[in-house]
Amino acid sequence: MRNFLLDNHWNLGAFKQIEFDEETNSYKVLEVIGDKIYVLDSFKTKEDINLNELHEKFLNKIFKHKLGLAQHPDLDELRDKIPALEDKFNIEVQDEVWSFKERKNPLNDIIFNLTPFQQSVYDEVNNSSFEDIKKSLIRFKSKNFDEKIQKNLEDLIKSDLIVKNGNYYAKK
């Protein structure tokens, strides 16, 4: 990239959105934002590139960093530019698990609202039946063990963190 910039008199606008990198023999998807170039991803073939998906992942990465759900110090400058980037890419910040627009602070929802036992139950949910969850939590066995697990599963469903599909529980 440095050589490209030297050849083009440090003109960032000379970059195309998709550049072929001869060193790595791959296509790189680039975004010029302000005075920086962000490499979103690289691909072996041009056909594998889905710009909308890449932009959505990039925006989610910035937003998660802003909320403290992920650490990407290289994106610090973009935390306050999310609305402008949503307009630029014509995509809203969204995630498979969290609806960012509905929650003030998802980090607090995760860390501070789950009891230790709820977190243990949540950790064991992976397309698991009640019996599978019960077996994996046997180290916590106490009085009313089944009822405690059931209550916590119901609370996790109400919190919209898991779903029940027939006899199985899965994370959202």
HUDABEL-V531461 format. One record per residue. N is the residue number from 1. SS is DSSP state (A for helix, B for strand, O for the rest). PHI is phi in radians with two decimals (NA if undefined). PSI is psi in whole degrees, -180 to 180 (none if undefined). Layout:
n:N ss:SS phi:PHI psi:PSI
n:N ss:SS phi:PHI psi:PSI
//
This chain:
n:1 ss:O phi:NA psi:-38
n:2 ss:A phi:-1.05 psi:-45
n:3 ss:A phi:-1.08 psi:-40
n:4 ss:A phi:-1.05 psi:-45
n:5 ss:A phi:-1.13 psi:-40
n:6 ss:A phi:-1.08 psi:-45
n:7 ss:A phi:-1.11 psi:-27
n:8 ss:O phi:-1.89 psi:26
n:9 ss:O phi:0.93 psi:43
n:10 ss:O phi:1.02 psi:28
n:11 ss:O phi:-1.52 psi:105
n:12 ss:A phi:-1.12 psi:-28
n:13 ss:A phi:-1.16 psi:-13
n:14 ss:A phi:-1.29 psi:-18
n:15 ss:O phi:-1.22 psi:141
n:16 ss:O phi:-1.62 psi:165
n:17 ss:O phi:-1.18 psi:-34
n:18 ss:B phi:-2.12 psi:119
n:19 ss:B phi:-2.08 psi:143
n:20 ss:B phi:-1.59 psi:126
n:21 ss:B phi:-1.77 psi:110
n:22 ss:O phi:-1.19 psi:-29
n:23 ss:O phi:-1.12 psi:-44
n:24 ss:O phi:-1.74 psi:-4
n:25 ss:O phi:0.95 psi:46
n:26 ss:B phi:-2.53 psi:164
n:27 ss:B phi:-1.66 psi:132
n:28 ss:B phi:-1.94 psi:136
n:29 ss:B phi:-1.69 psi:121
n:30 ss:B phi:-2.03 psi:149
n:31 ss:B phi:-2.31 psi:127
n:32 ss:B phi:-1.68 psi:116
n:33 ss:B phi:-2.22 psi:117
n:34 ss:O phi:1.14 psi:-125
n:35 ss:O phi:-1.90 psi:23
n:36 ss:B phi:-2.21 psi:153
n:37 ss:B phi:-1.93 psi:126
n:38 ss:B phi:-1.93 psi:126
n:39 ss:B phi:-1.60 psi:112
n:40 ss:B phi:-1.35 psi:-38
n:41 ss:B phi:-3.07 psi:170
n:42 ss:B phi:-2.27 psi:152
n:43 ss:B phi:-2.43 psi:152
n:44 ss:O phi:-1.31 psi:-36
n:45 ss:O phi:-2.23 psi:155
n:46 ss:A phi:-1.18 psi:-30
n:47 ss:A phi:-1.15 psi:-23
n:48 ss:A phi:-1.36 psi:-9
n:49 ss:O phi:-1.46 psi:126
n:50 ss:O phi:-2.15 psi:100
n:51 ss:A phi:-1.08 psi:-41
n:52 ss:A phi:-1.06 psi:-44
n:53 ss:A phi:-1.13 psi:-42
n:54 ss:A phi:-1.11 psi:-43
n:55 ss:A phi:-1.12 psi:-40
n:56 ss:A phi:-1.10 psi:-45
n:57 ss:A phi:-1.10 psi:-40
n:58 ss:A phi:-1.11 psi:-47
n:59 ss:A phi:-1.11 psi:-42
n:60 ss:A phi:-1.09 psi:-39
n:61 ss:A phi:-1.08 psi:-44
n:62 ss:A phi:-1.12 psi:-45
n:63 ss:A phi:-1.17 psi:-41
n:64 ss:A phi:-1.09 psi:-38
n:65 ss:A phi:-1.11 psi:-43
n:66 ss:A phi:-1.06 psi:-39
n:67 ss:A phi:-1.46 psi:-8
n:68 ss:O phi:1.50 psi:12
n:69 ss:O phi:-1.47 psi:-13
n:70 ss:O phi:-2.66 psi:157
n:71 ss:O phi:-1.97 psi:111
n:72 ss:O phi:-2.40 psi:77
n:73 ss:A phi:-0.99 psi:-26
n:74 ss:A phi:-1.18 psi:-12
n:75 ss:A phi:-1.83 psi:9
n:76 ss:A phi:-0.92 psi:-42
n:77 ss:A phi:-1.18 psi:-17
n:78 ss:A phi:-1.70 psi:-5
n:79 ss:A phi:-1.00 psi:-38
n:80 ss:A phi:-1.64 psi:3
n:81 ss:A phi:-1.82 psi:12
n:82 ss:A phi:-1.02 psi:-49
n:83 ss:A phi:-1.02 psi:-40
n:84 ss:A phi:-1.16 psi:-39
n:85 ss:A phi:-1.22 psi:-36
n:86 ss:A phi:-1.05 psi:-42
n:87 ss:A phi:-1.16 psi:-44
n:88 ss:A phi:-1.06 psi:-44
n:89 ss:A phi:-1.57 psi:-9
n:90 ss:O phi:1.00 psi:45
n:91 ss:O phi:-2.48 psi:142
n:92 ss:O phi:-1.69 psi:150
n:93 ss:O phi:-1.13 psi:127
n:94 ss:O phi:-2.71 psi:163
n:95 ss:O phi:-2.56 psi:156
n:96 ss:O phi:-1.17 psi:-32
n:97 ss:O phi:-1.71 psi:-46
n:98 ss:O phi:-1.90 psi:142
n:99 ss:O phi:-1.77 psi:98
n:100 ss:A phi:-1.06 psi:-32
n:101 ss:A phi:-1.20 psi:-26
n:102 ss:A phi:-1.57 psi:-15
n:103 ss:O phi:-1.99 psi:135
n:104 ss:O phi:-1.30 psi:-42
n:105 ss:O phi:-2.58 psi:91
n:106 ss:A phi:-1.01 psi:-31
n:107 ss:A phi:-1.06 psi:-44
n:108 ss:A phi:-1.12 psi:-38
n:109 ss:A phi:-1.03 psi:-39
n:110 ss:A phi:-1.35 psi:-54
n:111 ss:A phi:-1.35 psi:-47
n:112 ss:O phi:-1.65 psi:-11
n:113 ss:O phi:-1.77 psi:-12
n:114 ss:O phi:-1.73 psi:129
n:115 ss:O phi:-1.23 psi:163
n:116 ss:A phi:-0.99 psi:-40
n:117 ss:A phi:-1.22 psi:-38
n:118 ss:A phi:-1.04 psi:-42
n:119 ss:A phi:-1.10 psi:-39
n:120 ss:A phi:-1.12 psi:-43
n:121 ss:A phi:-1.11 psi:-46
n:122 ss:A phi:-1.02 psi:-42
n:123 ss:A phi:-1.08 psi:-30
n:124 ss:A phi:-1.51 psi:-11
n:125 ss:O phi:-1.35 psi:119
n:126 ss:O phi:-2.81 psi:70
n:127 ss:O phi:0.91 psi:49
n:128 ss:B phi:-1.92 psi:147
n:129 ss:B phi:-1.42 psi:167
n:130 ss:A phi:-0.99 psi:-42
n:131 ss:A phi:-1.12 psi:-38
n:132 ss:A phi:-1.10 psi:-44
n:133 ss:A phi:-1.11 psi:-45
n:134 ss:A phi:-1.04 psi:-44
n:135 ss:A phi:-1.09 psi:-41
n:136 ss:A phi:-1.31 psi:-18
n:137 ss:O phi:-1.80 psi:13
n:138 ss:A phi:-0.99 psi:-27
n:139 ss:A phi:-1.11 psi:-19
n:140 ss:A phi:-1.69 psi:7
n:141 ss:O phi:-0.97 psi:131
n:142 ss:O phi:-2.68 psi:-171
n:143 ss:O phi:-1.05 psi:139
n:144 ss:O phi:1.05 psi:37
n:145 ss:A phi:-0.99 psi:-49
n:146 ss:A phi:-1.07 psi:-42
n:147 ss:A phi:-1.13 psi:-39
n:148 ss:A phi:-1.11 psi:-44
n:149 ss:A phi:-1.11 psi:-47
n:150 ss:A phi:-1.05 psi:-43
n:151 ss:A phi:-1.09 psi:-43
n:152 ss:A phi:-1.20 psi:-35
n:153 ss:A phi:-1.10 psi:-43
n:154 ss:A phi:-1.11 psi:-41
n:155 ss:A phi:-1.12 psi:-39
n:156 ss:A phi:-1.18 psi:-34
n:157 ss:A phi:-1.16 psi:-44
n:158 ss:A phi:-1.10 psi:-34
n:159 ss:O phi:-1.35 psi:-3
n:160 ss:O phi:1.15 psi:33
n:161 ss:O phi:-1.75 psi:-27
n:162 ss:B phi:-2.37 psi:166
n:163 ss:B phi:-2.30 psi:157
n:164 ss:B phi:-1.93 psi:122
n:165 ss:B phi:-2.00 psi:99
n:166 ss:O phi:1.17 psi:-118
n:167 ss:O phi:-1.74 psi:8
n:168 ss:B phi:-2.05 psi:148
n:169 ss:B phi:-1.94 psi:138
n:170 ss:B phi:-2.41 psi:150
n:171 ss:B phi:-1.29 psi:148
n:172 ss:O phi:-1.41 psi:none
//
